[in-house]
Amino acid sequence: MKKIFVFCLAPLLLYCNSVYSQVRILTLQDCLDIAYQRSTTVLKGNNNVALAGAQVLGAYGQFLPDLAAGAGYNYDRGNNFYSSTGPTEVNVSRSAFNYQVVSTLNIFTGFYNYATWKAAKLNQQASTLTLTRAKQQIELDVTQTYLQLILDRKIALLDSSNLVTSEKREEQLAMLTEVGRKAKTDLYQQQAQTSSDKLLLINAQNKLRSDKITLLQKLRIDSTDNYEFADIGIDDKAAADKYGDRDALVAQALQDRVDLRSAALNTQVADQNITKYKSGYLPKVGLAAGLYNNGAYFNTLSVNGQSESTAAQTPVFNQLGNQSYGLIGINASWYIFDKFYTKSNVQTAKILADNARIDYQDTQIGIVADVKRAHNDYINAVQQMETVNAGLTAAQQAYDAVNGRYQEGASDFITEANAQQVLLQAAQNKVQASVNMMLQKKVIDYYTGSGIVQ
């Protein structure tokens, strides 16, 4: 029985292990899509846009008339004593009914409602632009981390290839040492070099794992899940027609940056708030209209101890239909002195408007500085590419020449090892410069507001 159970359970365990071990390959676009959905900044930004929309609706509603309906029922019972025409004691129990429908309309509020609605509309636009900029920031952050991961992988591959070269040379030296064709000092030096190359690979692989965890954390994905990241082509070509003119990039940024447009909208919101609070200096005019009705019904009636008939009463429903009256009126109010409430609000709004303009100027200055720095980094990346390409070519040629001479016994181990390390460093410099070149173009796209996902 136990064997049958194990036999049935084994395929299930293999299937579960297969499902669990499946690895999902994420592309850069996959990472961006996940970040858009899970980022705290985007989630809050969507809420802010929805909140701004609700505020616009509320501000618009102030232009419309309201409508309120009410109804009531009262029951009273007890003795009343009347003495104006003689002593009379009345004992009564009565039911009273009433209803009313009332509507009011703001005719003029000193531009308070208009300014509130206008400010809400501008704030909604600013919230949308702020959300757009937040997504652009996420794009840059995720792309930068993704490119760092690609760089780590390329560095690890170079270190792995370098280690393979050292291990092969160590095997050759071990055989040549046994037959007496190489000194043992060369073997010992190569063993030390192999150990150093292995350490380089271990550190590179550790950095790759660490940066993978960092990227998963930014995507708000449990880093224990099985994910891998697809390779991407590295665009390390200089694009002088697009990125070469610094002044053109600055002009583009001042035109396209959504955060600058959002800051400009914030200044307009602040101006509308000044208008809103200035409404306190002006009169308010409103229109009110209502329909009212009431009726009552004597349940019992007794006068000086004698029961009176209640049969001749008009039915309550007839009373509610016939005893209606309407009211319409216009009212106006004007604060002569409001204890400086309006004045203090206007002064506060003016200060906030001045701060909004300062923020706008700071944003504008920061954009110009950011674009200039990004352009400088781009120029430096172009120069680095020119340098590392020449360096890699020279290092490869030097290694090929030294390695040929070493194989023939015409060169020593130190020269061979140095040439290998110079070639490794040149190759690493090349991949670092290539990835940096691609990143710097993405950074310029971000700072000019054109968007880095293209």
C-alpha positions in Angstrom: 0.0 0.0 0.0 2.8 2.4 0.9 4.5 1.7 -2.5 1.3 2.5 -4.3 0.9 5.7 -2.4 4.5 6.8 -3.2 4.0 5.8 -6.9 0.9 8.0 -7.2 2.4 10.9 -5.2 5.6 11.1 -7.2 4.1 12.5 -10.5 2.2 15.1 -8.5 5.4 16.2 -6.7 7.2 16.4 -10.0 4.4 18.5 -11.5 4.3 20.9 -8.6 8.1 21.3 -8.7 7.9 21.9 -12.4 5.2 24.6 -12.0 7.1 26.2 -9.1 10.4 26.2 -11.0 9.0 28.0 -14.0 10.8 31.3 -14.5 9.0 34.3 -15.9 11.2 36.4 -18.3 10.5 40.2 -17.9 11.4 42.7 -20.6 12.0 46.3 -19.9 8.4 47.1 -21.1 7.0 44.4 -18.8 8.8 46.1 -15.9 7.5 49.5 -16.8 3.9 48.2 -17.1 4.2 46.5 -13.7 5.6 49.7 -12.2 2.7 51.8 -13.6 0.3 49.4 -11.9 2.0 48.9 -8.5 3.9 52.1 -7.9 2.8 53.9 -4.8 3.4 57.2 -6.5 1.1 56.3 -9.4 -1.6 54.9 -7.2 -1.7 58.1 -5.1 -1.5 60.1 -8.3 -4.6 58.4 -9.7 -6.4 59.1 -6.4 -5.4 62.8 -6.6 -6.8 63.1 -10.1 -10.0 61.4 -9.0 -10.2 63.7 -6.0 -9.7 66.8 -8.2 -12.5 65.6 -10.4 -14.8 65.3 -7.5 -13.9 68.8 -6.4 -14.7 70.1 -9.9 -18.2 68.5 -9.7 -18.8 70.0 -6.3 -17.8 73.4 -7.5 -20.0 73.2 -10.5 -22.9 72.2 -8.4 -22.9 75.5 -6.6 -24.3 77.2 -9.8 -27.4 75.0 -9.7 -30.5 75.4 -7.5 -30.8 73.0 -4.7 -34.1 71.2 -3.8 -35.1 70.0 -0.3 -38.2 68.3 0.8 -39.4 67.7 4.3 -42.4 66.3 6.1 -43.5 66.1 9.7 -46.0 64.5 12.1 -46.9 65.8 15.6 -49.2 64.3 18.1 -50.3 66.2 21.2 -52.7 65.4 24.0 -53.8 67.2 27.2 -55.9 69.8 28.9 -56.0 73.5 27.9 -57.7 76.2 30.0 -59.2 79.2 28.2 -60.5 82.2 30.1 -60.9 85.0 27.5 -64.6 84.3 27.0 -65.3 82.4 30.1 -63.7 79.5 31.9 -63.4 76.7 29.4 -61.5 73.5 29.8 -60.6 71.7 26.6 -59.2 68.2 26.6 -57.9 67.2 23.2 -55.8 64.7 21.4 -54.7 65.8 17.9 -52.5 64.7 15.0 -50.9 67.3 12.9 -49.2 66.8 9.5 -47.0 69.1 7.4 -44.7 69.0 4.4 -42.7 71.5 2.4 -40.5 71.7 -0.7 -37.9 74.4 -0.8 -35.4 75.5 -3.4 -32.6 78.2 -3.3 -30.4 79.6 -6.0 -27.3 81.7 -5.6 -27.7 84.6 -8.1 -24.5 86.4 -7.2 -21.8 85.4 -4.7 -19.2 88.0 -5.4 -17.5 85.6 -7.9 -16.8 83.1 -5.1 -18.5 80.2 -6.9 -16.9 81.1 -10.2 -13.4 81.4 -8.7 -13.8 78.1 -6.8 -15.0 76.3 -10.0 -12.1 77.7 -12.0 -9.5 76.8 -9.4 -10.9 73.3 -9.2 -10.6 72.9 -13.0 -7.0 74.2 -13.0 -6.2 71.9 -10.1 -7.5 68.9 -11.9 -5.3 69.7 -14.9 -2.3 70.2 -12.6 -3.0 66.8 -10.9 -3.1 65.1 -14.3 0.2 66.6 -15.3 1.8 65.7 -11.9 0.7 62.1 -12.5 2.3 62.2 -16.0 5.6 63.4 -14.5 5.5 60.7 -11.8 5.2 58.1 -14.5 8.2 59.6 -16.3 10.2 59.5 -13.1 9.3 55.8 -12.7 10.3 55.2 -16.4 13.7 56.7 -15.7 14.2 54.9 -12.4 13.2 51.5 -13.7 15.2 51.9 -17.0 18.3 53.0 -15.1 18.1 50.0 -12.8 17.3 47.7 -15.7 20.4 48.9 -17.6 22.5 48.5 -14.5 21.3 44.9 -14.4 22.3 44.4 -18.0 25.7 45.9 -17.3 26.2 43.6 -14.3 25.4 40.6 -16.5 27.9 41.7 -19.2 30.6 42.3 -16.6 30.0 38.9 -15.1 30.3 37.3 -18.6 33.6 39.1 -19.2 34.9 38.0 -15.8 33.7 34.4 -16.5 35.5 34.4 -19.9 38.6 35.8 -18.2 38.5 33.1 -15.6 38.2 30.4 -18.2 41.4 31.8 -19.9 43.3 31.8 -16.7 42.2 28.2 -15.8 43.2 26.9 -19.2 46.6 28.6 -18.9 47.0 27.1 -15.4 46.3 23.6 -16.8 48.9 24.2 -19.5 51.5 25.4 -17.0 50.8 22.4 -14.8 51.6 20.0 -17.6 54.6 22.1 -18.8 56.0 22.2 -15.3 55.8 18.5 -15.0 58.0 18.0 -18.1 60.4 20.8 -17.0 59.5 23.2 -19.8 58.2 25.9 -17.4 59.4 27.1 -14.0 57.2 26.4 -11.0 57.2 30.1 -10.2 55.1 30.6 -13.4 52.6 28.0 -12.2 52.4 29.6 -8.7 51.9 33.0 -10.2 49.2 31.7 -12.5 47.4 30.0 -9.6 47.4 33.3 -7.7 46.1 35.0 -10.8 43.3 32.4 -11.2 42.3 32.9 -7.6 42.1 36.6 -8.1 40.0 36.2 -11.3 37.7 33.8 -9.5 37.2 36.5 -6.8 36.3 39.0 -9.5 33.7 36.7 -10.9 32.2 36.0 -7.4 31.9 39.7 -6.7 30.4 40.4 -10.1 27.8 37.6 -9.7 26.9 38.9 -6.2 26.4 42.4 -7.5 24.2 41.0 -10.3 22.0 39.2 -7.7 21.8 42.3 -5.5 20.8 44.6 -8.3 18.2 42.0 -9.4 16.6 42.2 -5.9 16.7 46.0 -6.1 14.8 46.0 -9.4 12.2 43.5 -8.1 11.8 45.7 -5.0 11.1 48.7 -7.1 8.5 46.7 -9.0 7.0 45.7 -5.6 7.5 42.0 -6.4 8.5 39.4 -3.8 12.2 38.8 -4.6 11.8 35.2 -3.7 9.7 34.6 -6.8 11.3 33.2 -9.9 12.0 36.1 -12.4 14.7 36.7 -15.0 15.2 39.7 -17.2 15.5 39.7 -20.9 18.6 41.2 -22.6 18.2 44.3 -24.7 20.2 45.8 -27.4 22.5 48.6 -26.3 22.2 51.8 -28.4 25.6 53.4 -27.9 25.6 55.5 -31.0 26.0 59.2 -30.6 23.0 61.2 -32.0 24.3 64.7 -32.5 21.3 65.8 -34.5 19.1 65.1 -31.5 21.3 65.6 -28.5 24.1 67.8 -29.7 22.5 71.3 -29.5 22.3 72.2 -25.8 20.2 75.4 -26.4 17.7 73.5 -28.5 17.4 70.9 -25.7 16.8 73.7 -23.1 14.1 75.3 -25.3 12.4 71.9 -25.8 12.4 71.2 -22.0 10.8 74.6 -21.3 8.1 73.8 -23.8 7.4 70.1 -23.0 8.1 69.6 -19.3 4.8 68.8 -17.7 6.0 69.7 -14.2 6.7 73.3 -15.4 3.2 73.4 -16.9 1.8 72.1 -13.6 3.7 74.8 -11.7 2.2 77.4 -14.0 -1.3 76.0 -13.4 -0.6 76.2 -9.6 0.0 79.9 -9.9 -3.3 80.4 -11.7 -5.0 78.4 -9.0 -3.5 80.7 -6.4 -4.8 83.8 -8.4 -8.3 82.3 -8.4 -8.1 81.8 -4.7 -7.4 85.5 -4.3 -10.5 86.3 -6.3 -12.5 83.8 -4.3 -11.6 85.4 -1.0 -12.1 88.9 -2.3 -15.8 88.0 -2.8 -16.2 88.7 0.9 -16.1 92.4 0.1 -19.1 92.1 -2.2 -22.8 91.5 -1.5 -24.5 88.2 -1.9 -27.8 87.8 -3.7 -30.0 84.7 -3.6 -33.4 83.5 -4.7 -35.5 81.2 -2.6 -38.9 79.5 -3.3 -40.9 77.1 -1.4 -44.2 75.2 -1.2 -45.7 74.6 2.3 -48.7 72.7 3.5 -50.1 71.5 6.8 -53.2 69.8 8.2 -54.5 68.6 11.6 -57.0 66.0 12.8 -58.7 65.8 16.2 -58.7 62.3 17.5 -60.8 63.2 20.5 -62.3 66.5 21.8 -63.9 67.3 25.2 -65.1 70.7 26.3 -65.8 71.2 30.0 -66.0 67.4 30.4 -68.5 67.0 27.6 -67.4 64.9 24.6 -67.7 66.7 21.3 -68.1 65.0 17.9 -65.2 65.0 15.5 -67.1 63.6 12.5 -67.4 66.8 10.7 -63.7 67.3 10.3 -62.2 67.7 6.8 -60.0 64.7 6.0 -56.3 65.2 6.4 -55.5 64.4 2.8 -57.9 67.0 1.7 -56.4 69.5 4.0 -52.9 68.8 2.7 -54.2 69.3 -0.8 -56.2 72.5 -0.2 -54.3 74.2 2.5 -51.1 74.8 0.4 -49.3 78.1 0.0 -46.2 79.1 -1.8 -43.4 81.6 -1.1 -40.8 83.2 -3.4 -38.3 85.8 -2.4 -35.0 87.4 -3.1 -32.6 88.1 -0.3 -29.4 90.1 -0.3 -26.7 90.3 2.4 -23.5 92.4 2.7 -21.0 92.3 5.5 -20.3 95.8 6.7 -17.6 94.5 9.2 -16.6 90.9 9.3 -13.9 91.2 12.0 -11.1 91.3 9.3 -12.0 87.7 8.2 -12.0 88.6 4.5 -9.0 90.8 4.7 -6.9 88.1 6.4 -8.0 85.5 3.9 -7.1 87.8 0.9 -3.6 88.5 2.4 -3.0 84.8 3.0 -4.1 84.0 -0.6 -1.7 86.7 -2.0 1.2 85.2 0.0 0.4 81.7 -1.2 0.2 83.1 -4.8 3.6 84.7 -4.4 5.0 81.4 -3.1 3.5 79.6 -6.1 5.3 82.0 -8.5 8.6 81.4 -6.6 8.1 77.6 -7.0 7.4 78.1 -10.7 10.7 80.1 -11.1 12.6 77.5 -9.2 11.2 74.8 -11.4 12.2 76.7 -14.5 15.7 77.3 -13.2 16.0 73.7 -12.2 14.9 72.5 -15.6 17.6 74.6 -17.3 20.3 73.3 -14.9 19.2 69.7 -15.3 19.3 69.8 -19.1 22.7 71.4 -19.1 24.1 68.8 -16.7 22.5 66.0 -18.7 24.0 67.4 -21.9 27.5 67.7 -20.3 27.2 64.0 -19.2 26.1 63.1 -22.8 29.2 64.9 -24.3 31.4 63.1 -21.7 29.8 59.7 -22.7 30.5 60.4 -26.4 34.2 61.1 -25.5 34.3 58.0 -23.4 33.0 55.9 -26.3 35.7 57.2 -28.6 38.4 56.5 -26.0 37.3 53.0 -25.0 36.9 51.9 -28.6 40.5 52.8 -29.3 41.6 51.3 -26.0 39.9 48.0 -26.6 41.3 47.7 -30.1 44.8 48.4 -28.8 44.5 46.1 -25.8 43.3 43.2 -28.0 46.2 43.7 -30.4 48.6 43.9 -27.6 47.2 40.7 -26.0 47.3 38.8 -29.2 50.9 39.7 -29.8 52.1 39.0 -26.2 50.1 35.7 -26.1 51.7 34.6 -29.4 55.2 35.3 -28.0 54.4 33.7 -24.7 53.2 30.5 -26.4 56.5 30.4 -28.3 58.5 31.0 -25.1 59.7 34.4 -26.1 57.8 36.3 -23.4 57.5 35.9 -19.6 54.4 35.2 -17.5 54.2 38.7 -16.0 53.9 40.3 -19.4 51.3 37.8 -20.4 49.2 38.3 -17.3 49.4 42.0 -17.5 48.3 42.0 -21.1 45.3 39.8 -20.1 44.3 42.1 -17.3 44.6 45.2 -19.5 42.4 43.5 -22.1 39.8 42.6 -19.4 39.8 46.2 -18.1 39.4 47.6 -21.6 36.5 45.2 -22.4 34.8 46.2 -19.1 35.4 49.9 -19.9 33.8 49.3 -23.3 30.5 47.7 -21.9 30.3 50.3 -19.2 30.7 53.2 -21.6 28.2 51.6 -24.0 25.5 51.2 -21.3 26.3 54.7 -20.0 25.9 56.1 -23.5 22.5 54.7 -23.8 21.5 55.8 -20.3 22.7 59.4 -20.9 20.4 59.7 -23.9 17.5 58.4 -21.8 18.3 60.9 -19.1 18.2 63.8 -21.7 14.9 62.5 -22.9 13.6 62.6 -19.3 14.9 66.1 -18.5 13.5 67.5 -21.8 10.1 66.0 -21.1 9.9 64.0 -24.3 9.6 60.6 -22.5 12.2 57.9 -22.4 10.0 55.0 -23.7 10.2 55.2 -27.5 
